[in-house]
Amino acid sequence: LMLLIPMSAQAQTPISMETVGIDLWPEHDRPGVLVIYRITLSPLTPLPADISLRIPAVVGEPYAVAGRQAEGSLFNIPYTPQVSGIWESIMFTADVSELQIEYYDPTLEIEGQHRQFDFVWPGDYAVGNLSIQIQQPFDATAMLISPSFGAGIVGGDGLTYYNRDVGQLNAGQMIEISLEYDKASDTFSAQ
């Protein structure tokens, strides 16, 4: 009986994320917003770990659910989607601590030259340090982000990036971001 106690305690260890980096790239290489989650699980999270992350149901299938091997290459992880209301849960088993999830959110609103987009991190797990980067699209002007991300920095690709360190989050703590801008052309940033 005593041998079962450590195993049951280990099985009940909650999954937590050491770091989460979120990239929001509007009109990067197709209509909508490319959303990338770069996740490192906490060293206290036992592997393999059953993960369930919510993304907007309107997205449909994610573009990628991947793990990162020790040498840095990514490999696909099989997943099961389950829709419930406005959310779609992406359920998979992680055998590695570094993960990358990508999807295209089609809810970017376009009215003439004006664009508007709302993003929500649903807070499925506790996060030790969450950071967010927003890529200003090619030839976009009047970029407005709420809450403010401060002044942008021009990257090596000539595009402007806005960064914000959110810090530690508890499980269930949501983050909401709104952005809007004007864009005279339909040229994608990747072009």
Protein Blocks (a to p, Z undefined) as FASTA:
>chain_A
ZZmmmmmmmmmpccddfbdcddddehklbgcjdddddddddfklccdddddddddfklop
afbdcdddfkopacddddddddehjbccdddddfbfbdcdddddfkbccehjbccddddd
ehlaccfbdcddddddehiahiacdddebjadddfkopacddddebjadehiacdddddd
ddfbfcdfkZZ
